[in-house]
Amino acid sequence: MNLLPDGTTHGLSSGYLQNRRRPPWLVSLCIMCKYYAHMTEKLNAASAAKLAKIIRETRISHGLTLEILGSKCGVHHSQLSRFEQGKMVRVSKNLKLICTFLHIDIPPNKNDVEQMQSLFSRIERLITSSQSSERAIESLVSALEELTFG
């Protein structure tokens, strides 16, 4: 079942989320989980090196210097240089800004996908346990949306 608007799957095989229309708050929760998952994702050395090479090649192909790209994204050029050298451990907010600006997709980590599947399974169990759980999760999502998006 495709739960997220971009067509990625959440890994649930049956139950509430498959057999009922998805409420808007649940779609919002899935989008926020996917967004924040990248911010906690650790990069191994090979992934960091590969992403660094892509960032550098993309920046150069667009005719941008480190200083110009940094000013356009609000990221200091020295941090951009570290990104291009593969000196990043996590997918930070600034790394995500750079990748978004350059239209570079950050490949999901296998552990990230497993954590998402586990989270969706936990949410499904909560929702099916009672209507009050469903209402509580909906309230939580509304509060998170307010904090995140204003």
VORO-562351 format. One record per atom (N, C-alpha, C): x, y, z. Coordinates in steps of 0.05 Angstrom, whole numbers, plus 5000, padded with zeros to 4 digits. Example, Ala and Ser with C-alpha at 12.3 -4.5 7.8 and 13.67 -1.06 7.14 Angstrom:
526448865156
524649105156
526449345156
525749555142
527349795143
525850015157
***
This chain:
501749765000
500050005000
501850255000
501250444983
502750694983
501450885002
502850965022
501851145043
502651435038
505151465029
506151735025
505551834997
505052094994
504452214968
506552164947
509052134955
511152094935
511451804926
509651634935
509551354926
511251164942
512651254962
514251074978
512350914996
513150675002
511350495018
512250495047
510350445064
510950445093
511450175104
510849965089
511449695098
509349555113
506949675116
504849535130
503449345111
502749115121
501548915103
498548885106
497448965128
494548935131
493649115153
491049105158
489949245181
488649515174
488349665195
487049925194
487850105171
490450135169
491450325149
490950235120
490749975116
490149885089
487249875083
485549825102
482749775097
480950015101
482050235109
480450475113
481650705098
480050905091
481151145079
483051275099
485351365089
487351495106
486351775114
486151825140
485452095149
487752285142
487052545137
489152735130
491352765151
490652735177
492652765197
494652535196
493852295187
495652075185
497652115161
496652225140
498352295117
500452495126
499552705141
501352905152
503452785170
502652595187
504552465204
506652315188
505852175167
507752025151
509652215137
508652435127
510452625113
512452735133
511552815157
513452925177
515452715186
514652465188
516552255196
518652225175
517852225150
519752195128
521652435128
520652675132
522252915132
524352905155
523452845179
525252845202
527052605203
526352385190
528052145190
530752205178
530952375157
533552445146
535352595166
534152745184
535752905202
537052735223
536152495228
537452325248
539052105235
539052095208
540351885194
543351915195
544751705203
547651705202
548551615175
550751735166
551951655141
554451495146
554751265133
557251125135
559251255116
561751185118
563851315102
563351295072
562451065063
561951035034
559651205024
557551225040
555251395032
556051685033
557551765053
558452045055
560252115031
562051935024
563851995001
562252014975
560351834971
558651844947
557052104945
555752174968
554152424968
555952664964
558352664976
560252884973
560952924944
561552714930
562252724902
559952844885
557452754891
555152854877
554753144882
555053234907
554753514913
556753684898
559253604899
561353754886
560953774855
560353544843
559953534814
557553704806
555453694821
552953844815
553554144818
554854214840
555554504844
557154604821
559254464813
560954554791
559454564765
557754364760
556254364734
554354594732
553554704755
551754944755
553455204755
556055174754
557755414754
557855574780
557455434802
557355564828
559955524843
560855734856
563155704875
561955624902
563755544920
562855484947
561555724960
562755964956
561756204968
558956274957
558656254931
556056324919
553856134928
554455874927
552455674936
551855714965
553855764981
553455815010
551656045015
552056265000
550456505005
547556454995
547156304974
544456244965
542856064984
544355894999
543055705017
543255785046
544855985052
545156065080
546855875096
548755745082
550655565095
553455665090
555155675110
557855775108
559455605088
561055745072
562555605051
564555395063
565455435087
567255245099
565754985106
563255005114
561654765118
561054625092
560554775071
560254655045
562754505036
564954615041
567554485035
567754215050
566954215075
567053965091
565153755079
562753855071
560853665058
562053545033
563453705017
564553614992
567053424997
568153435020
570253255028
569253005041
566552985044
565352755057
565652755087
566152985099
566453005128
563853065141
561852885137
559352915151
558552645162
557452645186
556652405200
553652365197
552152575198
549252565197
548252745174
545752695166
544452865147
543253095163
544753315164
544053555180
542053725164
541053925178
539254115166
540654255143
543154335147
544554475126
545254295102
545854045107
546353865085
543753815069
541553805083
538953775069
538354025053
538954265063
538554515048
540154505022
542654435024
544354425000
543354224980
542653984989
541653774971
538953864958
537253994974
534754084963
535254294941
537054484947
537654704928
538754584902
540554394904
541854274881
540154044868
537853994880
536053774870
537453504871
538653454894
539953194898
538353044919
537652794911
536152624930
538152484949
537452494974
539152354994
538052074996
539651874988
538551594989
538051505017
535751375022
535151285049
536951065058
537651075083
539250875096
537450635102
538450395100
536950155106
535750165134
537350255153
536350275181
534050475183
534150695167
532150895166
529450775157
529550615136
527150485126
525950295147
527650145160
526749955181
525450105204
526650335212
525550495233
522850605225
522550695200
519950795191
517850575192
518550335182
516650115183
515850045211
517750045229
517149995257
515250205269
515850465262
514150675272
511250645261
510950585235
508250555224
506850315237
508250105243
507049875256
506049945284
507650105298
506850195325
504450375323
504350555303
502050735300
499550575294
499850375276
497550205269
496450065294
498249955311
497249825335
495750015353
496850255356
495550455373
492750535362
492650575336
490050655324
487950445327
488750195323
486849975324
486049905353
487649995372
487049925400
484550065411
484050305403
481650445412
481250705397
478850805397
478251065384
479651295399
480051265425
481351485440
484351505431
485551275424
488251275414
488351425388
486451375370
486351505344
486151805348
484351895366
484052185371
486552305383
487852155401
490352255414
492552295393
492752105375
494852125353
494152355335
491652385329
490752615312
491452885325
491052905352
491753145366
494753195367
496252975370
499152995369
500153095342
499052995321
499853075294
499153375290
496853455299
496053745296
498053915312
498753835336
500653995351
503454005337
504353775327
506953775312
506853945288
504553945273
504354115250
504454405257
503154475279
503154755289
506054845296
507454665310
510254735318
512054745294
511654575275
513454555252
512854755230
510354795224
509554955201
508255225209
507855255235
506755515243
503855535241
***
